[in-house]
Amino acid sequence: MEAADLTRGQQRKAVEQSIDVMQATHSHLFRFFKEGLLPHEALEYTDLLINCMNKEKAISKLRILVE
């Protein structure tokens, strides 16, 4: 995203939209995705959710991680 010269706000919006699209189209694959993450990748993903989404959406996504 930095290479695309997006502002921080534009980056956050793009990430939030990407996560929404992934949830709508690939939510059935999420359990497979999270099992394949290394510990540091899981932390990076969690950080991305917290920093790029509104609080309610981030909490909703994080609940899926612990199911």
C-alpha positions in Angstrom: 0.0 0.0 0.0 2.9 2.3 0.6 4.0 1.7 -3.0 0.6 2.8 -4.2 1.2 6.1 -2.3 -2.0 5.8 -0.2 -2.5 7.9 2.9 -2.8 6.2 6.2 -6.5 6.8 6.1 -6.8 5.3 2.6 -4.8 2.3 3.7 -7.1 1.7 6.6 -10.2 2.0 4.4 -8.7 -0.4 1.8 -7.8 -3.0 4.5 -11.3 -2.7 6.0 -12.9 -3.2 2.6 -10.7 -6.2 1.8 -11.6 -7.9 5.1 -15.3 -7.3 4.4 -15.0 -8.8 1.0 -13.0 -11.8 2.3 -15.6 -12.4 5.0 -18.5 -12.2 2.4 -16.8 -14.5 -0.1 -14.4 -16.8 1.8 -15.7 -16.9 5.4 -16.1 -20.7 5.2 -12.3 -20.9 4.7 -11.3 -18.8 7.7 -10.7 -21.7 10.0 -8.3 -23.2 7.5 -6.6 -19.8 7.1 -6.1 -19.2 10.8 -4.7 -22.7 11.4 -2.0 -22.0 8.8 -0.7 -18.8 10.5 2.5 -18.8 12.4 2.3 -17.2 15.8 3.9 -13.9 14.7 1.6 -13.9 11.6 -1.4 -14.3 13.9 -0.3 -11.3 16.0 0.2 -9.2 12.8 -3.2 -10.1 11.6 -4.7 -9.3 15.0 -2.9 -6.0 15.0 -4.2 -5.2 11.5 -7.8 -5.9 12.6 -7.5 -3.7 15.6 -5.9 -0.8 13.8 -7.8 -0.8 10.5 -11.4 -1.5 11.6 -13.9 0.2 13.8 -14.1 -1.3 17.3 -17.3 -3.3 16.8 -16.1 -5.0 13.5 -12.7 -5.7 15.0 -14.3 -7.4 18.0 -16.5 -9.5 15.8 -13.5 -10.6 13.7 -11.4 -11.4 16.8 -14.2 -13.6 18.2 -13.8 -15.8 15.2 -10.1 -16.2 16.0 -10.8 -17.8 19.4 -13.7 -20.1 18.3 
